[in-house]
Amino acid sequence: MNNFSMFTADRMTHLKVVAVALVCATLVAGLGVAARVADGSTDGRLEATVIKAGKPVTASTSESRTIR
């Protein structure tokens, strides 16, 4: 049997390749769904720090620019 090439492989070999790819994709998707970020807190909630904006600031330069 010449099942070492994808062009000369029979239908059963193609089915095995597709089945292995499906199992691997399912495992990767399952690991992605099961992954979670642990921050050490007991309740599992993540909290963000709120930063309030201050007064508006205008930045400008009075120097002339020299192109070299």
HELIX and SHEET records of a PDB file:
HELIX    1   1 ARG A   11  ALA A   34  1                                  24    
END                                                                             
